[in-house]
Amino acid sequence: MNTDIENLFKDKVIGHPAGLFVIFFTEMWERFSFYGMRILLVLFLTAPIISDNPGWEWPREHALSLIGTYGALLYLTPIVGGWLADKFTGYKLAVIIGCFIMMLGHAAMVFETPWSLYLGLALLIIGTGFFKPNMTSMISEMYKGKESKKDGAYTIYYMGVNAGAFFGMMLCGYLAENIGWSYGFGLAGIFMLLGLIQFWLAKDLFGQIGEKPSKVHEVELPQNINEESPQEHLRDDDSEKLNPFTTLDKVLIVLSSIGGLLYLFNDPLSTIGGVDLLPFSIGNLNGSNSTILIALALFLYLIISRISRYSKIVRDRIIAVSVFGIFTVFFFAAFEQSLGSMTLFARDYTERALTGSSATIFKIVDLILTVGPLAIITWVLYLLFKKTYSKIPYSNIILALSFAFLWYIVYYKLNREFSKEATEVPASWFGILNSFFIITLAPFFSKWWESKYNPSAAMKYGIGLILLGLGFGILVFGTMGIPQGAKTASVSMIFLILAYLFHTMGELCISPVGLSYLSKLVPGRMIGFMFGIWYLAIAIGQKSAGKMGGMIDKITEEYSLSTFFLIFTLVPAAVGLISMVLNRVLKRLMHGVR
């Protein structure tokens, strides 16, 4: 294995092995497809049937119920996919399987029928389960023995994630909103296919890396880019006595999992199709709410009972991780409004029609935002081509054709817009702001974490949640003039742009550090289990985001749109303040881990 690693490091691009950039571009195309489709979903489902670009005209509550379940499952299947790769397939084959299944999912969605929509979403969920955990596992394996370069590798990888999301939302959204939904869904599928072919043709470059199932599950994720390598921590606790799962533990895991999955599937089924899998009630609670509360109670009992069986230091650190997990649920419940209620706000309540000098300025800004990053990434492609053409020529040819096609779509988009006097900003365009702000602001936050002013974990969470709340506070201010029950308005887009800015700053305080602290706080033998718990917390946040976002019409009709966004202002800010107040307590529970 060491020979394969050394061979990879012989051909370097910007100081890193060329194989990292094969992974970079594969991840870029996957994120292009994933986010390109996801930003369209709520717009397509809620678009009027009678219009130039007809959608399905679902009620917003129905659309966001489905999207919430979809988002939650996307964070649950990687737990299974990572296990399957570790035990059976290896990382490389798992990535290829995931790409292929996701490509089929995108292809199914082109048909715009109910059966193809649900089939497509199911395939995307399964494919993501294979793909998501195993790309980063390959990077971890590539950099064994070269830990000092790992942070830089994840930084590059994280840029690929955001570059794909950026161009996917911009271009898939543009084609879908201006030409037809099938064009947006189809474009996502095309680039997923190209990413699959490119990785398949380059797989021999990695030698045996990612081929054989690893006996030790290592959790490495791009969110760790601002922290030290997790391998350096917590091995002192690995000598603790083992805490094997009892029969009761296993029963509780099964029952709480079944309850959670029943709730996830029953919510959209009963809301959209009138099919109730849980046709009973307990007191004033319907079957769906009763089931999820019972599942949560069983799961909490499981966690508390297991924590109580550890020694004091391990117990305290796991309690700290659990508290951060609760904060994570609140963060994602609000942050993921970006692909739900905030996208609807962009379409229905934001002034997007521009004329005169405003239209010209936007076109120029859009040109810079599009061509600048694409030119930089194309230059990286050229460097990769020079280093690896003799080794993986066909993969490089596919990659070059992919970029030629991408440049053509960009040219088509810009030429079409500059030929018009006026312009209408696509509602999906605002989704790119998160990726843009991450790419531009991440270096500043990284410097902050490396300085002597680096805040503690609790303070980072507190700052992040408060910044998230402030972003929604800007929307509260911007929507104060919208009357109760209004379905449309023309609020200046500056409010939405500023909201995304604050939300991204909040994300940079939380997402890049959450899993890193987890890897430092728990013993190595428990990392797989706690990794699953962490993804479960994000999944709960995703479903909560869909459930709460689906209340936009009800709250707007009974109160106002400002009241709806005020909820997302006050709750994260309050939880952020609680995190800051608990700073000293959490520091003690962490027992010196920073």
C-alpha positions in Angstrom: 0.0 0.0 0.0 2.9 2.3 0.8 4.2 1.8 -2.7 0.9 3.0 -4.2 0.9 6.0 -1.9 4.5 6.9 -3.0 3.6 6.5 -6.6 0.6 8.8 -6.3 2.9 11.5 -4.7 5.3 11.3 -7.6 3.0 13.2 -10.0 2.0 16.3 -8.1 -0.4 19.1 -9.0 -0.2 22.2 -6.8 1.8 20.2 -4.3 -0.6 17.3 -4.0 -0.9 14.0 -5.8 -2.7 14.0 -9.1 -5.1 11.4 -7.8 -6.5 13.9 -5.4 -7.6 16.0 -8.3 -9.3 13.0 -10.0 -11.3 12.8 -6.8 -11.8 16.6 -6.8 -13.4 16.5 -10.3 -15.5 13.4 -9.6 -16.8 15.1 -6.5 -17.4 18.3 -8.4 -19.6 16.6 -11.0 -21.5 14.7 -8.3 -22.2 17.9 -6.3 -23.0 19.6 -9.6 -25.7 17.0 -10.2 -26.9 16.7 -6.7 -27.3 20.4 -5.9 -28.4 21.2 -9.5 -31.3 18.9 -9.0 -32.1 19.7 -5.4 -32.4 23.5 -5.9 -35.0 22.7 -8.7 -37.1 20.3 -6.7 -39.2 22.8 -4.6 -39.5 25.2 -7.5 -40.8 22.4 -9.9 -43.2 20.9 -7.4 -44.8 24.2 -6.5 -44.7 25.9 -9.9 -48.2 26.7 -11.4 -49.6 24.1 -13.8 -50.9 26.9 -16.1 -47.8 28.8 -17.0 -45.0 29.1 -19.6 -43.0 26.6 -17.6 -45.6 24.4 -15.9 -44.9 22.5 -12.7 -47.1 20.3 -10.5 -48.6 23.2 -8.3 -48.3 21.2 -5.1 -49.0 23.1 -1.9 -45.8 24.2 -0.2 -46.4 22.0 2.8 -46.6 18.9 0.6 -43.4 19.8 -1.3 -41.4 20.6 1.8 -42.7 17.4 3.5 -41.2 15.3 0.7 -38.0 17.3 0.6 -37.5 17.0 4.3 -37.8 13.2 4.2 -35.5 13.2 1.1 -32.9 15.3 2.9 -33.0 13.2 6.1 -32.5 9.9 4.2 -29.6 11.4 2.4 -27.8 11.5 5.7 -28.9 8.1 6.9 -27.9 5.9 3.9 -24.2 6.8 4.1 -24.0 5.0 7.4 -25.0 1.8 5.6 -23.0 2.6 2.5 -19.8 3.2 4.5 -20.3 -0.1 6.4 -20.8 -2.0 3.1 -17.6 -0.4 1.6 -15.6 -1.3 4.7 -16.9 -4.9 4.8 -17.4 -5.9 1.2 -16.9 -3.6 -1.8 -14.0 -1.3 -1.0 -14.1 2.4 -1.5 -13.4 2.6 -5.2 -16.2 0.2 -6.2 -18.6 1.8 -3.8 -18.0 5.2 -5.5 -18.6 3.7 -8.9 -21.8 2.0 -7.8 -23.0 5.2 -6.2 -22.3 7.3 -9.3 -24.1 4.8 -11.5 -27.2 4.6 -9.3 -27.3 8.4 -8.9 -27.1 8.8 -12.7 -30.1 6.5 -13.1 -31.9 8.6 -10.5 -31.3 11.8 -12.4 -32.3 10.1 -15.7 -35.6 9.0 -14.2 -36.5 12.6 -13.1 -36.3 13.9 -16.7 -39.7 12.3 -17.4 -41.6 14.5 -14.9 -44.1 11.9 -13.8 -45.0 10.8 -10.3 -43.5 7.4 -10.6 -40.3 8.7 -12.2 -40.0 11.4 -9.5 -40.2 8.9 -6.6 -38.0 6.4 -8.3 -35.4 9.1 -9.1 -35.4 10.3 -5.5 -35.1 6.7 -4.2 -32.1 6.0 -6.5 -30.4 9.3 -5.5 -30.8 8.4 -1.8 -29.3 4.9 -2.4 -26.5 6.2 -4.6 -25.6 8.9 -2.2 -25.3 6.3 0.5 -22.6 4.5 -1.5 -20.8 7.7 -2.7 -20.8 10.1 0.2 -18.7 8.4 2.8 -16.2 6.7 0.5 -14.7 9.5 -1.4 -13.3 11.0 1.8 -12.2 7.5 2.9 -10.1 7.2 -0.2 -8.4 10.5 0.6 -7.7 9.3 4.2 -6.1 6.2 2.7 -4.1 8.2 0.2 -2.5 10.4 2.9 -1.6 7.7 5.4 1.9 8.6 6.8 1.5 12.1 5.3 -0.7 13.6 8.0 0.8 17.1 7.7 -0.6 17.4 4.2 -4.1 16.1 5.0 -5.6 19.4 6.0 -4.6 20.9 2.6 -6.0 17.9 0.8 -9.4 18.3 2.5 -9.3 22.0 1.7 -8.9 21.3 -2.0 -11.6 18.6 -1.8 -14.0 21.0 0.0 -13.4 23.5 -2.9 -14.5 20.8 -5.3 -17.6 20.2 -3.3 -18.5 23.9 -3.4 -17.5 24.4 -7.0 -19.8 21.7 -8.1 -22.7 23.0 -6.0 -22.0 26.5 -7.3 -22.2 25.6 -11.1 -24.9 23.0 -10.6 -27.3 25.4 -9.0 -26.4 28.2 -11.4 -26.6 26.2 -14.7 -29.2 23.6 -14.0 -31.4 26.3 -12.4 -31.0 28.6 -15.4 -32.0 25.9 -18.0 -34.8 24.7 -15.9 -36.4 28.1 -15.2 -35.8 29.6 -18.6 -36.2 26.6 -21.0 -37.9 23.7 -19.1 -37.6 21.6 -16.0 -36.5 18.5 -17.9 -33.4 20.4 -19.2 -32.3 21.2 -15.7 -32.9 17.6 -14.5 -31.3 16.2 -17.7 -28.2 18.4 -17.3 -27.6 17.1 -13.8 -27.8 13.5 -15.1 -25.4 14.2 -18.0 -22.6 15.5 -15.7 -23.2 12.6 -13.3 -22.6 10.2 -16.2 -19.5 12.1 -17.2 -18.2 12.0 -13.6 -18.8 8.3 -13.5 -16.9 7.6 -16.7 -14.1 9.9 -15.8 -13.5 8.1 -12.4 -13.9 4.6 -13.9 -11.2 5.3 -16.5 -8.9 6.8 -13.9 -9.3 4.0 -11.2 -6.0 2.3 -12.1 -4.1 5.4 -11.1 -4.9 4.6 -7.4 -3.4 1.1 -7.5 -4.7 -0.9 -4.5 -5.9 2.2 -2.7 -9.6 1.8 -2.0 -9.7 -1.7 -3.4 -9.7 -3.9 -0.3 -12.1 -3.4 2.6 -10.4 -1.8 5.6 -10.6 -3.6 8.9 -10.5 -0.3 10.8 -13.2 2.2 9.9 -11.6 5.7 9.8 -13.9 8.7 9.6 -12.4 11.5 7.6 -14.6 14.2 6.2 -14.0 17.5 4.3 -15.6 19.4 7.2 -12.4 18.8 9.1 -10.4 21.3 7.0 -9.8 23.8 9.8 -8.7 21.3 12.5 -5.7 19.2 13.4 -5.6 15.6 12.2 -7.9 13.6 14.4 -5.6 10.6 14.5 -3.5 12.5 17.0 -6.1 12.5 19.8 -7.9 10.2 22.2 -5.9 7.1 21.8 -5.2 7.3 25.6 -8.8 6.3 26.2 -8.7 3.3 23.9 -7.4 1.2 26.8 -10.7 1.7 28.6 -12.7 -1.4 29.2 -15.1 -2.2 26.4 -18.7 -1.4 26.5 -20.3 -4.0 24.2 -23.9 -3.6 23.0 -26.2 -5.6 25.2 -29.3 -7.4 23.9 -31.4 -4.5 25.2 -29.2 -2.0 23.4 -29.7 -3.8 20.1 -33.5 -4.1 20.6 -33.6 -0.3 21.4 -31.6 0.5 18.2 -33.9 -1.6 16.1 -37.2 -0.2 17.6 -36.0 3.4 17.5 -34.8 3.0 13.9 -38.1 1.4 12.8 -40.0 4.2 14.5 -37.9 6.9 12.9 -38.2 5.4 9.4 -41.9 4.9 9.7 -42.3 8.6 10.6 -40.0 9.7 7.7 -42.1 7.7 5.2 -45.5 8.3 6.7 -45.2 12.1 6.8 -45.1 12.7 3.0 -47.3 9.7 2.3 -50.1 10.9 4.6 -49.6 14.6 3.7 -49.4 14.1 -0.1 -51.2 10.9 -0.9 -53.5 10.4 2.0 -52.0 7.0 2.8 -51.5 6.7 6.6 -49.1 3.9 7.6 -49.9 4.7 11.3 -53.7 5.0 11.5 -54.0 5.4 15.3 -53.8 8.1 18.0 -52.6 8.4 21.6 -54.4 11.1 23.4 -54.2 14.2 21.2 -51.3 12.9 19.2 -51.8 11.2 15.8 -50.0 8.0 15.0 -47.1 9.7 13.2 -46.3 12.1 16.0 -46.8 9.4 18.7 -44.4 7.0 16.8 -41.6 9.5 16.5 -41.9 10.6 20.1 -41.7 7.0 21.3 -38.8 6.4 19.0 -36.9 9.4 20.3 -37.7 8.4 23.9 -36.3 4.9 23.3 -33.2 6.4 21.6 -32.6 8.8 24.4 -32.8 5.9 26.9 -30.3 4.0 24.8 -27.8 6.9 24.7 -28.2 7.7 28.4 -27.8 4.0 29.5 -24.8 3.5 27.4 -23.1 6.8 28.5 -23.6 5.8 32.1 -21.6 2.6 31.7 -18.4 4.5 30.6 -15.6 5.8 32.9 -15.9 9.4 34.0 -13.6 11.0 31.3 -15.1 9.1 28.4 -18.6 9.7 29.8 -18.1 13.4 30.1 -16.7 13.7 26.6 -19.6 11.8 25.1 -22.0 14.0 26.9 -20.2 17.1 25.4 -20.6 15.5 21.9 -24.3 14.8 22.6 -24.8 18.5 23.5 -23.1 19.6 20.3 -25.3 17.1 18.5 -28.4 18.8 19.8 -27.1 22.2 18.8 -26.4 20.7 15.3 -30.1 19.7 15.0 -31.2 23.3 15.7 -28.6 24.7 13.3 -29.7 22.5 10.3 -33.4 22.9 11.0 -32.9 26.6 10.3 -30.0 26.5 7.8 -31.7 24.1 5.4 -34.5 26.6 4.8 -32.1 27.7 2.0 -33.4 24.9 -0.2 -37.0 25.2 0.9 -38.7 28.3 2.2 -35.9 30.7 1.2 -36.0 29.4 -2.4 -39.7 30.0 -2.4 -39.1 33.5 -0.9 -36.7 34.2 -3.8 -39.3 33.2 -6.3 -42.5 34.6 -4.9 -41.5 37.5 -2.7 -38.2 38.9 -4.2 -38.0 41.6 -6.9 -36.0 39.7 -9.6 -36.9 41.6 -12.7 -34.2 44.1 -13.5 -34.0 46.8 -16.1 -31.6 49.5 -17.3 -28.4 50.0 -15.3 -29.5 47.5 -12.6 -29.8 44.7 -15.3 -26.4 45.6 -16.8 -24.7 45.6 -13.4 -26.2 42.2 -12.5 -25.1 40.7 -15.9 -21.5 41.9 -15.4 -21.5 40.5 -11.8 -22.9 37.2 -13.0 -20.3 37.1 -15.8 -17.5 37.6 -13.3 -19.0 35.0 -10.9 -19.3 32.5 -13.6 -16.2 32.9 -15.8 -13.7 33.6 -13.0 -14.1 30.4 -11.0 -14.5 28.3 -14.1 -11.3 29.7 -15.6 -9.4 28.8 -12.4 -10.7 25.2 -12.3 -10.0 24.8 -16.1 -6.4 25.8 -15.3 -6.2 23.1 -12.6 -7.6 20.7 -15.3 -4.7 21.7 -17.6 -2.2 21.0 -14.9 -3.7 17.6 -14.2 -3.7 16.8 -17.9 0.0 17.6 -18.2 0.9 15.3 -15.3 -1.4 12.3 -16.0 -2.1 12.2 -19.7 0.2 9.3 -20.3 -1.3 7.3 -17.4 -5.0 8.0 -17.7 -5.4 9.5 -21.2 -9.1 8.5 -21.7 -10.1 9.8 -18.3 -8.5 13.1 -19.2 -10.3 13.2 -22.6 -13.7 12.7 -20.9 -12.8 15.4 -18.4 -11.8 17.8 -21.2 -15.0 17.1 -23.1 -17.0 17.7 -19.9 -15.4 21.1 -19.5 -15.9 21.9 -23.1 -19.6 21.2 -22.7 -19.6 23.2 -19.4 -18.0 26.2 -21.2 -20.6 25.9 -24.0 -23.5 26.1 -21.5 -21.9 29.1 -19.8 -21.5 30.8 -23.2 -25.1 30.0 -24.1 -26.4 31.4 -20.8 -24.3 34.6 -20.9 -24.9 35.3 -24.6 -28.7 34.8 -24.1 -28.8 37.2 -21.2 -26.5 39.9 -22.7 -28.7 39.9 -25.8 -31.7 41.1 -23.7 -32.2 44.7 -22.5 -33.8 43.5 -19.2 -33.2 40.4 -17.2 -35.0 38.3 -14.6 -32.7 36.7 -12.0 -33.6 33.0 -11.6 -34.9 32.1 -8.2 -32.3 29.2 -8.1 -29.5 31.8 -8.6 -29.6 32.8 -5.0 -28.6 29.3 -4.0 -25.1 29.8 -5.4 -24.4 32.5 -2.8 -23.7 30.0 -0.1 -21.0 28.2 -2.1 -19.6 31.6 -3.3 -19.3 32.9 0.2 -17.8 29.7 1.5 -15.0 29.8 -1.1 -14.3 33.4 -0.4 -14.6 33.4 3.4 -13.2 30.0 4.3 -9.5 31.2 4.3 -10.3 34.0 6.7 -12.1 31.7 9.1 -9.3 29.2 8.8 -6.8 31.9 9.8 -9.0 32.9 12.7 -9.1 29.3 14.0 -5.3 29.1 13.7 -4.7 32.3 15.6 -4.5 32.9 19.4 -8.1 34.2 19.3 -9.4 30.7 18.3 -12.7 30.3 20.2 -13.6 27.2 22.1 -16.1 24.7 20.6 -19.1 26.0 22.6 -18.2 29.6 21.6 -17.9 28.6 17.9 -21.3 27.0 18.1 -22.8 30.0 19.8 -21.3 32.4 17.2 -22.5 30.3 14.4 -26.1 30.0 15.6 -26.3 33.7 16.4 -25.0 34.6 12.9 -27.6 32.2 11.5 -30.3 34.0 13.5 -29.1 37.4 12.4 -29.4 36.3 8.7 -33.1 35.5 9.3 -33.4 38.8 11.2 -32.5 40.6 8.0 -35.3 38.8 6.2 -37.7 39.8 9.1 -36.7 43.4 8.5 -37.1 43.1 4.7 -40.5 41.5 4.9 -42.1 43.8 7.5 -44.1 45.6 4.8 -45.6 42.5 3.3 -49.3 42.2 4.4 -50.7 39.3 6.2 -51.6 36.3 3.9 -49.8 37.8 0.9 -48.7 35.1 -1.7 -46.4 37.4 -3.6 -44.3 40.6 -3.0 -41.3 42.5 -4.4 -38.7 42.7 -1.7 -35.2 44.0 -2.7 -32.8 41.1 -3.4 -30.2 42.7 -1.1 -32.0 41.2 1.9 -31.7 37.7 0.6 -28.1 38.2 -0.4 -27.2 39.5 3.1 -29.1 36.6 4.7 -27.0 34.1 2.8 -23.9 36.0 3.8 -24.7 35.7 7.5 -25.9 32.1 7.1 -22.6 31.1 5.4 -20.5 32.7 8.2 -22.6 30.7 10.7 -22.0 27.6 8.7 -18.2 28.2 8.7 -18.3 28.4 12.5 -20.1 25.0 12.8 -19.8 22.6 9.9 -16.0 22.6 9.5 -15.4 21.9 13.2 -18.3 19.7 14.4 -17.0 16.3 13.1 -13.5 17.3 14.0 -14.4 17.7 17.7 -16.3 14.4 17.6 -13.2 12.6 16.3 -11.2 14.2 19.1 -13.7 13.6 21.9 -14.5 9.9 21.6 -12.2 6.9 21.7 -11.1 5.5 18.3 -13.1 2.3 18.7 -16.3 4.3 19.0 -15.8 6.6 16.1 -18.0 4.6 13.7 -21.0 4.6 16.1 -20.7 8.3 17.0 -20.3 9.1 13.3 -23.7 7.5 12.8 -25.1 9.4 15.7 -23.8 12.7 14.2 -25.3 12.0 10.8 -28.6 11.1 12.6 -28.5 14.6 14.2 -28.1 16.2 10.8 -30.9 14.0 9.4 -33.3 15.1 12.2 -32.3 18.7 11.4 -33.1 18.1 7.7 -36.5 16.7 8.4 -37.3 19.4 10.9 -36.3 22.0 8.3 -38.9 20.5 5.9 -41.6 20.3 8.5 -41.1 23.8 9.8 -40.6 25.3 6.3 -43.9 23.7 5.3 -45.7 25.9 7.8 -44.8 29.1 5.8 -48.3 29.4 4.3 -50.2 28.7 7.6 -48.1 31.2 9.6 -48.2 33.8 6.8 -52.0 33.6 6.6 -52.5 33.7 10.4 -49.8 36.2 11.2 -47.3 37.4 8.6 -44.2 36.4 6.6 -42.1 38.4 9.1 -43.4 36.2 11.9 -42.4 33.1 10.0 -38.8 34.3 9.7 -38.8 35.7 13.2 -39.1 32.1 14.5 -35.9 31.2 12.7 -34.3 34.4 14.1 -35.1 33.8 17.8 -34.7 30.1 18.1 -31.1 29.7 16.7 -30.0 32.9 18.5 -31.4 31.6 21.8 -29.7 28.2 21.4 -26.5 30.1 20.5 -26.7 32.0 23.7 -27.3 28.8 25.6 -24.1 27.4 24.0 -22.1 30.4 25.1 -23.5 30.2 28.7 -22.5 26.5 28.8 -19.0 27.2 27.6 -17.3 26.6 30.9 -19.4 23.5 31.7 -18.6 22.0 28.2 -14.9 22.8 28.6 -14.8 20.8 31.8 -16.7 17.9 30.1 -14.1 17.9 27.3 -11.2 17.4 29.7 -8.6 19.5 27.9 -9.5 18.6 24.3 -9.5 21.8 22.1 
